[in-house]
Amino acid sequence: VLLIAGAVLIIDSRTPRILAAYVVLAFTVSIFILPSALESPLSVTLFAMSVLLKIVVAPIVILMFLRANPPANDLLPSISLPARIVLVIAFALISRAVGHFPSLASIPMQGLVAYVVLCSAGMLVVHRNLLAHVMGLLALGAGITFAGATLAPTLPEFVELGATFDALVATVLGLTLVRSIVAHSPILDVESLRRLRG
């Protein structure tokens, strides 16, 4: 599931499908973290708030933005579809090689964690739309949470809630910024935004 969601982040160019891939990614990472969150009522509450913010609130805010700004539906990839497919394959091969590093051999699912982080960061580079960058940062946050859960499974849920709150604030601020920029350039293409410099 994470392999497909990571690939969709880079290969697809339509916002709703990439948003769905982010939700699948965040949901899957949340399921992976769930056993460690069941240790106390406080950690269950914090985990539930975190999941609600990441999987419900942030996607709803992005969908509301899309409804108000239909041109943002196309994320305008900067490279062709075949090149994006090759990039995903390269990320999969690099992630597989991570498992052969002696220093990472004791970490569970290190290859999958590397793949999720690489695909999330790749989304930031491949797509030229500011909305894609907001979703890329959210996906990268899920990837980093996944890495943290595998590297330090007993990490307190307070850190997770703080990271989730930061992601939510970044999403709202990013969408507010994007909305104000839409007045000048409705397609949110990075090239057209460069012309806004004064």
C-alpha positions, 0 to 999 in steps of 0.5 A: 500500500505504501509503495503505491501511495508513494508512487502516486505522489510523484507519478500522478498530476491531479490533486484529488488523487495525490491527496487520496495517496497522502491520506492512504500514506498517513492512515497506514503510518497511523496504523503502524503507530497505533500499538505504541499509542495504546499504552495510556489514555493520554497517548490514545487521546493525543494519537486520536487528535493527531490522526484527526488533524492529519487524515480529516482536517488537512484533506478537507481544507485542501478540498475546500481550497480546490473547490474554490480554485479549480485551476489548482487541480493540475499540479503541473509536473516539471518532468514528463510521465516516463521520467517520473516513472523512472524516478519512482523506480530509482527511489525503489532501488535506492530504498532497497539498497538501504537495507544493505547498510550495516548501520541500518540493519537492525531497524525494521522496515528501513527500506520502506521508510526510505522509500516513503521519505524519498517519494515525499521529498521527490514530490516537492521537486517534481511538481511545480504547483504550490499546492503540491508543495503543501501536500508534499510537506504533509506527506514528508511529515508522515514519512518522518513520523514513520521513520521516527516510529521505526527508529524510536518506537517509545517516543512520546506521543507529545512529539507526534502531536506537536509535529501534527499541529505544525503540519496543520498550521503549515497547511492552513498558512500555505493554503492562505498564501496560495489563495492570495497568489491565485488572484495573480496567477490562477494556475499556481505554476512556479514559472508564472509565480517567478514573474511576480517578483518586484 
